[in-house]
């Protein structure tokens, strides 16, 4: 009996010491000890082993085992590209019963199943979506133990959203070089070209020397004189490269003459293939300068109902020297004041007694055309429809 009491006291001391070390309620083990006092020594030893084992299990499920939430390192995403980041647990003896996710969730991303900051799931947690805003965002994920609802561990992940550089386009190419032209003394010359691909910049050259400030869609030569005679070429460029055309010559020739057929057409301008198309022909070896208007708002001001709100004018030249025959887009205009030669255009409109209101959405162009066949297309911006008018006037040299 004396030996049994000694063993009991020793077991009690062990129980209390282990309980304190494990931060486990002592009452539970005291009650177990009281029941053990009346048991044989073998039963006491067996019970002591079971209690110690159960305490170790509690300690393991409380989160003392080594484990972690993955990932715990920065994750990179790209604006406009799909993104997924998955949190899971490794090295833990029990699955999470829930998660808590806090911090800054990047715009465009979300966490399926998240209610407030919590997700009741034993599965992994994912941040998915397509980021919309560049920046650095800190996300904190916490996993909670499935047995005793204690926090197992916490991981902080930094998500950096970057703006991806767009892929480089193919270098542009020249499809049609500027055509040679003959202009009378004091006359007006204009060069056009055609290119393909993305064009970020244009530079015109005379005799292979860059012309300062000449970076527009067309090159206009004012008040032609022997000093402007030469060979004119154009170079188009983008981030991937550039292409330079062969040259077209400009020659002063007072004997050259040209004739054309005037144009004036009004009607309903539809969408798609139902836009308004007019044509004219320039005959002879010289150039002819014409003023073209594509009207909509001006018709409304003149009392025409249902006119186009915002007309757009495009000019094409028919190319008979190519097989199959095709059309080259020479120039476009939406609002007449937006052209590179808006001041010259305004002067020509006044000289023809055909001025347009400042701020008007009407379209207009002042063009110098070589011998050839041309078409003028009038459409509504954005596919809009309404009544429109294409009209063309020959501009005399003395009126400019």
Buried (B, 14 or more C-beta within 10 A) or exposed (E): EEEEEEBBEEBBEBBBEBBEEBEBEEEBBEEBBEEBEEBEEEEBBEBBEEBBEBBEEBBBBBBEEEBBBBBEEEBEBBBEEEBEBEBBBEEBEBBBBBBBBBBEBBBBBEBEEBEEEBBEBEEBBBBEBBBEEBEEBEBBBBBBBBBEEEEBBBBBBBBBBBEEEEEEBEBBEBBBBBBBBBBBEBBBBBBBBBBEBBBEEBBBBBEEEEEEEBBEBBBBBBEBEEEBBBBBBBBBBBEBBBBBBEBBEBBBBEEBEBEBEEBEBBEEBBEEEEBBBBBBEBBBEBBBBBBBBBBBBBBBEEEBEEBBBBBBBBBBBBBEEEEEEEBBEBBBBBBBBEBBBBEBBBBBBEBBEBEBEEEBBBBBBBBBBBBBBBBBBBBBBEEBBBBBBBBBBBBEEEBB
